[in-house]
Amino acid sequence: MRRTNVLTVWGPTVLFSILLPWITYGMLTDHGVHEVPALLLISCWPLVELAVFFGIHRRVDEFSMLILITLVLGALSALAYNSAKLLFLKDSALTGLLGVAFLVSLALKRPLIFYFGRKFGTDGTAEGVADWNAMWDKYPGFRTTQRRLTIVWGVAFLLEAGVKAALVYVLDTDTMVGVSNVLPFVVLGLLMVHTIRTGRKGRARRAATEAAEAQPLGATPPPSEA
């Protein structure tokens, strides 16, 4: 993917779903705004991205929708928590809900990981999206891989949620703050590495299959060089 395309695909997501919510939340809380209204207000940023994306592409961006839902759930659930331990458990619950969402999506026509791959594995153009959609219809192996990856992501998020919930009861607050900030990035990083490797293997298999199908019937492969 070209650098300009990477910026086009990742730039708005990083800006509206990560940087602007983080900066805005810090500014609001620094000026005395309570946690709950601050969380509700920063949820407007992914909503802005959704509106801009829909205005340009005439379709909903699934990743931004997921970020929006997560932020809104975090804001609403914060109403019920008034201690550090309960806030950590809330974060674990949201992670667990994300894992459940991945697994439930297996019952849909296309699982969640398909849409994540389409956003971050293409250049975002109409042609790139169409090619990604076509692979779902054309290659049974691609569909199988997407479903398997969805299972891996769902189970990983459920395990992360369970580990964080258990650690709440054995670690002090200062240590738990560090764990809760680092663990999600570790899990996400490992999932990304596994997904990229799986995607490369899948592309290699498809290329080999297409090369074999293109070879004339009865033709013998060229002799290998000594």
Summary of the structure (lengths in Angstrom):
residues: 226
radius of gyration: 21.3
end to end distance: 35.6
largest distance: 77.2
contacts: 626
relative contact order: 0.08
helix: 82%
strand: 0%
